[in-house]
Amino acid sequence: MIKTYTVQEIASKIQHTDVNPDVSREDIKILCEDCIEYKFDGVMLQPCWIEEAKALLAGSDVKVCTALGFPMGGLTTTSKAREMAEVVSLGADQVDFMPNFGFFKSGMYKEFEHEVKEIVKAADGRVTKIMLEFGMLTQDEKVRAAEIALNAGVTYLKNSSGWGKGGHATVEDIQLLKRIAGDKALVKASGGIRDFESAVKILDAGAVLIGTSAGVKIVTGSGEALSQY
């Protein structure tokens, strides 16, 4: 049976996002103000804006989330672990990270899993979400990458960064992640979720969080997305 969602229930699942390279301090201020006004779950921004967001959101329940190793994922494992330790020290509540799909596509599955484990370890208990970039994976690869991530201890399986080759969230992909995650992890959906109807379908498929730059548009039916995310 399809669940009926109120606007506020949808809002409470949204992580309002702007990770564009040209995002300004004023953009971050507006992003955070939107989160407070519409009671979004969290704000998603680049690491350099974590402290700014913490100050702007002080006293609210909005989580400060950031993207690590984004958007390419080709930093060394050591660099990613150090970056994770830094964003934790800056106050990030949750971290979405890009794994090394060059390793994965090369069949270097041990190296891929080792990196994910090191990143999760460096998170020191913070919520971690792996961006699985389903748009560039075969069906078998989607399953294998998700299973490796689950074994490595991530908190969330995420279908895509929403950028580049990551692709858009589909009901089928979210259902797949939900089946793999079981009761060991949660599912976040990102990519192309830009209206209320799409958000409902993705949540019904098994996601518990949505990453989107169209949060205001989704809950009000008006406005423009902040980026392609």
Secondary structure, 3 states (H helix, E strand, C coil): CCCCCCHHHHHCCEEEECCCCCCCHHHHHHHHHHHHHHCCCEEEECHHHHHHHHHHCCCCCCEEEEEECCCCCCCCHHHHHHHHHHHHHHCCCEEEECCCHHHHHCCCHHHHHHHHHHHHHHCCCCEEEEECCHHHCCHHHHHHHHHHHHHHCCCEEECCCCCHHHCCCCHHHHHHHHHHHCCCCEEEEECCCCCHHHHHHHHHHCCCEEEECCHHHHHHCCCCCCCCC
